Amino acid sequence: MFVRKVFYWLGLVITMFLACSFQTVFWYQLFGHLSPPLLWLSVANYVILSQKAPQSLFWVYLLVATASIFSSSSLGLLWLVIFAYYWAVVIFKNNFYMESTSYFVLINFGGSLLFHILFWICSYLIEVNPTKILFFDRLTQILLTPLFSIPIYYFLKKWERLSNAPEIYMDTARYESE
Protein backbone atom coordinates (compact mmCIF):
# COMPACT_ATOMS: atom_id res chain seq x y z
CA MET A 1 0.00 0.00 0.00
CA PHE A 2 2.76 2.46 0.96
CA VAL A 3 4.72 1.75 -2.23
CA ARG A 4 1.63 2.41 -4.35
CA LYS A 5 1.03 5.74 -2.59
CA VAL A 6 4.61 6.81 -3.16
CA PHE A 7 4.39 5.68 -6.81
CA TYR A 8 1.15 7.61 -7.33
CA TRP A 9 2.39 10.85 -5.73
CA LEU A 10 5.78 10.64 -7.40
CA GLY A 11 3.94 10.40 -10.72
CA LEU A 12 1.92 13.51 -9.86
CA VAL A 13 5.06 15.45 -8.96
CA ILE A 14 6.68 14.38 -12.25
CA THR A 15 3.50 15.36 -14.11
CA MET A 16 3.59 18.77 -12.43
CA PHE A 17 7.26 19.16 -13.35
CA LEU A 18 6.59 18.25 -17.00
CA ALA A 19 3.52 20.51 -17.20
CA CYS A 20 5.53 23.44 -15.85
CA SER A 21 8.40 22.67 -18.21
CA PHE A 22 6.05 22.69 -21.19
CA GLN A 23 4.35 25.85 -19.98
CA THR A 24 7.53 27.84 -19.37
CA VAL A 25 9.92 26.60 -22.06
CA PHE A 26 8.35 24.67 -24.91
CA TRP A 27 5.21 26.83 -25.18
CA TYR A 28 7.18 29.91 -26.23
CA GLN A 29 9.00 27.91 -28.90
CA LEU A 30 5.67 26.97 -30.47
CA PHE A 31 3.51 30.06 -29.96
CA GLY A 32 5.91 32.95 -29.44
CA HIS A 33 4.73 35.58 -26.99
CA LEU A 34 1.22 34.16 -26.50
CA SER A 35 0.66 33.67 -22.76
CA PRO A 36 0.65 29.99 -21.79
CA PRO A 37 -2.20 28.31 -19.93
CA LEU A 38 -1.77 27.55 -16.23
CA LEU A 39 -1.13 23.83 -16.66
CA TRP A 40 0.20 23.47 -13.13
CA LEU A 41 -3.09 24.84 -11.79
CA SER A 42 -4.98 22.10 -13.66
CA VAL A 43 -2.88 19.44 -11.92
CA ALA A 44 -3.46 21.13 -8.56
CA ASN A 45 -7.20 21.32 -9.28
CA TYR A 46 -7.25 17.61 -10.03
CA VAL A 47 -5.69 16.85 -6.65
CA ILE A 48 -8.09 19.19 -4.87
CA LEU A 49 -11.09 17.55 -6.52
CA SER A 50 -9.95 13.96 -6.14
CA GLN A 51 -8.79 13.95 -2.52
CA LYS A 52 -10.32 14.80 0.84
CA ALA A 53 -9.82 18.34 2.06
CA PRO A 54 -7.34 18.34 4.93
CA GLN A 55 -4.93 15.74 3.54
CA SER A 56 -4.84 17.11 0.03
CA LEU A 57 -3.69 20.56 1.18
CA PHE A 58 -0.27 19.11 1.97
CA TRP A 59 -0.05 17.54 -1.49
CA VAL A 60 -1.18 20.72 -3.22
CA TYR A 61 1.53 22.62 -1.31
CA LEU A 62 4.10 20.07 -2.49
CA LEU A 63 2.93 20.43 -6.09
CA VAL A 64 2.98 24.23 -5.87
CA ALA A 65 6.51 24.07 -4.44
CA THR A 66 7.44 22.04 -7.51
CA ALA A 67 5.78 24.61 -9.77
CA SER A 68 7.50 27.50 -7.99
CA ILE A 69 10.83 26.32 -9.38
CA PHE A 70 9.63 27.65 -12.74
CA SER A 71 8.26 30.93 -11.38
CA SER A 72 9.77 34.25 -10.42
CA SER A 73 7.19 34.62 -7.65
CA SER A 74 8.18 33.89 -4.09
CA LEU A 75 7.13 30.56 -2.63
CA GLY A 76 5.53 32.29 0.36
CA LEU A 77 3.30 34.40 -1.87
CA LEU A 78 2.29 31.37 -3.94
CA TRP A 79 1.49 29.36 -0.81
CA LEU A 80 -0.61 32.20 0.58
CA VAL A 81 -2.56 32.50 -2.67
CA ILE A 82 -2.95 28.74 -2.97
CA PHE A 83 -4.19 28.49 0.63
CA ALA A 84 -7.08 30.89 -0.10
CA TYR A 85 -7.63 29.35 -3.55
CA TYR A 86 -7.66 25.82 -2.13
CA TRP A 87 -10.37 26.53 0.42
CA ALA A 88 -12.50 28.40 -2.13
CA VAL A 89 -12.40 25.37 -4.46
CA VAL A 90 -13.06 22.95 -1.58
CA ILE A 91 -16.12 24.95 -0.47
CA PHE A 92 -17.41 24.97 -4.05
CA LYS A 93 -16.67 21.24 -4.39
CA ASN A 94 -18.50 20.40 -1.17
CA ASN A 95 -21.64 22.19 -2.36
CA PHE A 96 -21.63 21.36 -6.09
CA TYR A 97 -19.74 18.31 -7.22
CA MET A 98 -20.00 15.88 -10.10
CA GLU A 99 -17.22 13.79 -11.53
CA SER A 100 -17.05 14.81 -15.17
CA THR A 101 -14.82 16.51 -17.68
CA SER A 102 -17.16 19.49 -17.98
CA TYR A 103 -17.01 20.07 -14.23
CA PHE A 104 -13.21 19.93 -14.33
CA VAL A 105 -13.17 22.44 -17.19
CA LEU A 106 -15.54 24.70 -15.23
CA ILE A 107 -13.30 24.51 -12.15
CA ASN A 108 -10.26 25.35 -14.27
CA PHE A 109 -12.00 28.33 -15.86
CA GLY A 110 -13.28 29.77 -12.59
CA GLY A 111 -10.13 28.71 -10.78
CA SER A 112 -7.77 30.45 -13.18
CA LEU A 113 -9.84 33.63 -12.86
CA LEU A 114 -9.87 33.33 -9.06
CA PHE A 115 -6.15 32.57 -8.96
CA HIS A 116 -5.28 35.71 -10.92
CA ILE A 117 -7.51 37.86 -8.70
CA LEU A 118 -6.08 36.39 -5.49
CA PHE A 119 -2.52 36.65 -6.80
CA TRP A 120 -2.96 40.30 -7.72
CA ILE A 121 -4.55 41.17 -4.35
CA CYS A 122 -1.93 39.33 -2.29
CA SER A 123 0.89 40.77 -4.37
CA TYR A 124 -0.50 44.27 -3.95
CA LEU A 125 -0.85 43.84 -0.17
CA ILE A 126 2.43 42.06 0.57
CA GLU A 127 5.10 42.84 -2.00
CA VAL A 128 7.08 46.05 -2.26
CA ASN A 129 6.94 45.81 -6.05
CA PRO A 130 3.48 44.33 -6.77
CA THR A 131 2.62 42.49 -9.95
CA LYS A 132 1.11 44.39 -12.85
CA ILE A 133 -2.38 43.64 -14.07
CA LEU A 134 -1.38 42.71 -17.67
CA PHE A 135 -5.01 42.36 -18.68
CA PHE A 136 -4.60 40.62 -22.05
CA ASP A 137 -1.96 38.16 -20.83
CA ARG A 138 -4.10 37.14 -17.88
CA LEU A 139 -7.23 36.96 -20.04
CA THR A 140 -5.41 34.68 -22.47
CA GLN A 141 -4.36 32.41 -19.61
CA ILE A 142 -7.89 32.35 -18.20
CA LEU A 143 -9.29 31.31 -21.59
CA LEU A 144 -6.59 28.78 -22.49
CA THR A 145 -6.37 26.99 -19.13
CA PRO A 146 -9.79 25.24 -19.42
CA LEU A 147 -9.01 24.19 -22.99
CA PHE A 148 -5.72 22.57 -22.04
CA SER A 149 -7.15 21.06 -18.86
CA ILE A 150 -9.06 18.45 -20.88
CA PRO A 151 -6.01 16.37 -21.92
CA ILE A 152 -4.54 16.81 -18.43
CA TYR A 153 -7.77 15.44 -16.92
CA TYR A 154 -7.71 12.34 -19.12
CA PHE A 155 -4.00 11.79 -18.51
CA LEU A 156 -4.44 12.00 -14.73
CA LYS A 157 -7.46 9.66 -14.82
CA LYS A 158 -5.34 7.13 -16.72
CA TRP A 159 -2.55 7.62 -14.19
CA GLU A 160 -4.99 6.86 -11.38
CA ARG A 161 -6.02 3.61 -13.03
CA LEU A 162 -2.45 2.63 -13.91
CA SER A 163 -1.17 3.22 -10.38
CA ASN A 164 -4.24 1.62 -8.75
CA ALA A 165 -4.80 4.89 -6.91
CA PRO A 166 -8.57 4.45 -6.36
CA GLU A 167 -7.79 1.50 -4.10
CA ILE A 168 -5.53 3.74 -2.04
CA TYR A 169 -8.11 6.28 -0.95
CA MET A 170 -11.52 4.76 -1.58
CA ASP A 171 -11.82 4.11 2.15
CA THR A 172 -11.41 7.84 2.87
CA ALA A 173 -14.79 8.82 1.42
CA ARG A 174 -13.55 10.29 -1.83
CA TYR A 175 -15.83 12.88 -3.40
CA GLU A 176 -17.98 13.17 -0.29
CA SER A 177 -18.55 16.32 1.62
CA GLU A 178 -18.52 16.16 5.36
N, C-alpha and C positions, 0 to 999 in steps of 0.2 A: 504494500500500500504506500509506504513512504517513498519508495523508488519511483512509483508512478506519479506521485505528487511532484517530486523534484523534476521528473521528465516533462510533465505538463507545464510547470511554471518556467522551466528553462526554455522550453519551446516558445512560450509567450514573450520572454525577455528577448530571445533571438528575433522573434517576429517584430517586436517593437524596434529593435536595433536596425533591422532591415528596412522597415517602413520609414524610419527617420533618415536612414541613408538615402533611400530613394527620394524622399521629400526634399532633402537639403542639397544633394549632389546631382543625382541623375536627372531630376526634374528640369533643372535649368539647362542641361545639355539638350533636352528634347524640345522644351517650350520657351526658352529664352527667359525674359523677365516676367512672364506670367506667374502670379503668386501661386504657390503649391497648396494643395488641400492639406488639412491637418490630419494626416494619416495616423499619427500617434494618438490623437484624441479618439479616433475610431476604435483603436485597440483598447484604450482605457475604458471607453463606453461599453465595449463588449464584456470586460471584466466586471464593471459595475452592474451590468444587467444580468450577468450569469452567476454571480456569487451573492451570498448573504452580506448584509450591510457592514457590520463591524469588522469582519475578517477581511473583506475585500479592500478596505481602505489601506491596509498595509501593502497589499499587492499593487494597488494603483499608485501609491507613493513610490514603490520600487520601480514600476514602469516609467513614471514621470522622471525619476532620477536617471534612468537610462536615456530618456528623451532629452534631458537637460544637457547631456554631453554635446548635442548638436545645436544648442541654443546659446544665444548671447545673454539671455535673461538669467538672473540669479536663481539658484535652486530654492532659496527661501521664498522668493516671490512666487515662483511656480507652485510650490507646495501650499502657500496661502491661498492662491487662486483655486487650485485643485481641491482644497479642503471645502471651500464654499461651493464649488461646482459639483463635487461629489455628493454632498448632502442635498443639493437641489435636484439632481438626477434621481437620487434614492427616494426622495419624497414623491417625485412624479411617478417613479416606478411602482411605489407602494400603492398609489391610488389608481393608476391606469397602466396595466401591463398586459401585453400579449406577446407571445413568442412568434415573431414574424419578421421578414425582411423589411416590410414597410414600416414597422414600428422602429426598427433599428435605424432606418434612414431618417425617420422623423426625429429620433433622439439625436442623431448626428447633425441634423440641420439646426434644431433648437439649441443643441449643446454647443455647436461652434459659434452661434450668435451669443449665447450666454458667456462662453469662455472669453470672447473678445471684449465684451462689456465688463466682466469681472477683472480681466487683466488690465484694461485701461483704468478702471477705478482704483485698483490696488496700486498700480504703478504711479498714478497721480498722487495718491495719499502717502506712499512710502518712499519712493525714489526721489533723489535730488534732481535727476534729469529724467522726467517721466517720458513714457513712450508717446509717440505721435499717433494721431488718429488714423492716418493713411486710409481714407474711406474706401477707395477703389480696390486696394490690395486686400483689405479685410473683407469687403463684399465678395470679391472673387473667391477667397478662401471659404467663406460661408456657403457659397453656392456650389463649389467643387467638392467640399468634404462629404456631403451626402451621396454624391454620385460615385465617388471612389470608395465609399464605405461598403458598397454592395459586394465587390469581390473580397474585401477584407472579412466581411461577415461569413461568406461561404468558406473561405479558407480557414477561419477560426472554428467553424462548425466541424469541418473535416478533421482539424487538429484535435478537437475534443473526442471525436469518434476513434481516431487513430491511437490516441494516448489513453483510451478508456477512461477519460475524465469524468463522464457522468456517474460512473461507479464510485468515484472518489467522494463526491459531495451530494449524492442523492439523499443521503440520510440527514442532511442539514437543511432540509426544507427549501430546496432551490425554488426560486420564483414565487415564493410565498411572502406575503407581508405579515408582519407580526402585530 
